[in-house]
Amino acid sequence: MWLSRALSVLAVASLGLFPAASQADSDKGFSDAQKQQLEKLMEQYILEHPEVLLEAVRRHQEKRETVEKEQAQTAVAAHMQQLVSDPTSPVAGNPKGDVTIVEFFDYRCGYCKRVHPTVEKILTEDTNIRLVLKEFPILGPQSLSAARAALAAWKIAPEKYMAFHNDLMTSRGEFTEAKIAATAQKAGIDPEALKAAMGDKSIDDALGRNFRLAEALNINGTPAFVIGSQLVPGAVDYGTLKKLVEEARGG
C-alpha cells in the first residue's frame, strides 16, 4: 500500500502537477531495490494513465505562458516612452488617439502583408487609434533598403509617408532601387531627394533603436504588436485586434 501511494505521489510530483520534493528527500528511506521497483511502477502507471502526462504538459505550458506574459508586460512598461514617443517612428491614424498600437514589421514579411488590411480596417473604423510604425527589417538587404526608404520618406515628406508605406506593403516581388524610386514617384515624393535622405545618419540611428528595442522586448519575428501593456506576436485577426484595443482603452 505504501508503495502504491508513493508511486502516485512521485509520479504526479515528477510531472509537475505540484512542487516536487528534492532529490535527497525522495531518496530518503528507499533501498536500491525499492527504487528500481518504484521506477518500474511509475513507468507502468504513466503508460496506463497517459492523461496524467498530458495534464502535466498542459499545466507546464500555462505556467510558462503566464511567466512570459508577465515578463513581456514588464519589458513593455520599462520601454513605453520609446515605444510610443520616438519622433523618428512614423505615426498614422489619429495622432491624438486614446489608444496606441505599435507595430514592428518588415516590408518583405508575408505575414505583415497579410495583416496589413486588418490594421487599415481598424484605423478606418476606429478613428481614435494612434498607430506607431517600427521598421524592423530582418529579412535581408532588400528589407533594409525598403525600411531606409520609408524612414527617409517620413523625414522629408511625412504627409506622403502613408501612401508610400501602403504601396510598399502591398507590393509583390523584389525591392530594387528602381522599384523603390517608382513607388516614391507614385506617392509624390522626389526619388532623388529620397535617395539622398536614405543615406542620412539619423536613419541608421532610428533603425538601431528599433532593433535594440525589439531585443529588449524579446521580439524575434514580424509582425509584432504592442497594444496598451500587451505584447502580441504574429498576424492577429481583426476580432483579436479589436478586443485588445478595447481592453487597452478600458484600462
Order of alpha helices (4+ residues) and beta strands (2+ residues): alpha-alpha-alpha-alpha-alpha-beta-beta-alpha-beta-alpha-alpha-alpha-alpha-alpha-beta-beta-alpha
